Amino acid sequence: MSGYIMKRLLQLIPVLIGVSIVVFLMVYLIPGNAAEVIAGPTATAEEVANISTKLGLDQPAYVQYFRYMAGVLRGDLGYSFQTGQAVSAAIAARYANTFSLALFSALIAVILGVTVGIISAVKQNSWFDHAVMSISILGISAPTFWIGLLLIIIFCVDFKLLPISGLSDRLWSLDGIKHLILPAATLGFNSAAMIARMTRSSVLEIIHQDYIVTAKAKGLSQFVVIMKHALKNALIPILTVVGIDFGNLLGGAVVVESVFAINGIGRLMVQGIGARDFPMVQGTVLVVAVTFVLINLMVDIIYAYIDPRISYN
């Protein structure tokens, strides 16, 4: 197992290098001159040229990239054009909000999706199965901002059960969880629908296998057969969806943070794009991308624990 984990860690290095190149080029190839944005509309050509030289923007692309990566390896993501604040400090102040939102959304999605998916598979073609599949189609197709606004109207405006916006400083207190429920439910609804459909499909495929029939013939209860034998063997495709969806949750946080006025990386990214604050955009996208890559590494390691044949191969 340790050899497998080491191999996956080594394979992560070229992936992270590729991510850094894509993120750098994404900002570098945007039309416009960052020096002109910093200097302002009334600046002279000489002032723009001085700023460009000071920031190294007149250097070739590969020189800028290596200088940027040297800073990244030291934890220096540059400084915001808009505020002058260190990008790493701005991200560090908001990262916990975005990651907590994505994590809480993933918990809701996994618990809800796996539970209803299993029940739907066991009660195939029942009214519950048809209802779950219909709702899951709605969950996959409905825009996140629409779901968020709908939940705000129902739970905040009509019933006044939950706070309408913002996020408590104490994330994992009772007040913090109350602030997280609606944004997390909004963000996790789409993922729960995907997980429910995948769980149903995977469990249906497994419960018709010979060893499941044998387990039932031995007199084991349906609960034991499903939870001990069927679910464990159906977990690989479910985990794949969960790993991919966590990246979608981090990306979807951009919309949810704007709807619920949460100070997270997503909102920081939107503000950076609006102000053409290239270092801020570059830093936030890089952090989200690296988080997504690391989460998928964790999923790969969990694969090997669930099915040892993966690490042997």
Secondary structure, DSSP 8 states (H G I E B T S, - for coil): -HHHHHHHHHHHHHHHHHHHHHHHHHHHTSSS-HHHHHH-TT--HHHHHHHHHHHTTTS-HHHHHHHHHHHHHTT---B-TTT--BHHHHHHHHHHHHHHHHHHHHHHHHHHHHHHHHHHHHTTTSHHHHHHHHHHHHHHHS-HHHHHHHHIIIIIIIS--S--S---SSTTSHHHHHHHHHHHHHHHHHHHHHHHHHHHHHHHHHTTSHHHHHHHHTT--HHHIIIIIIHHHHHHHHHHHHHHHHHHHHHHHHHHHHHTT--SHHHHHHHHHHTT-HHHHHHHHHHHHHHHHHHHHHHHHHHHHH-THHHH-
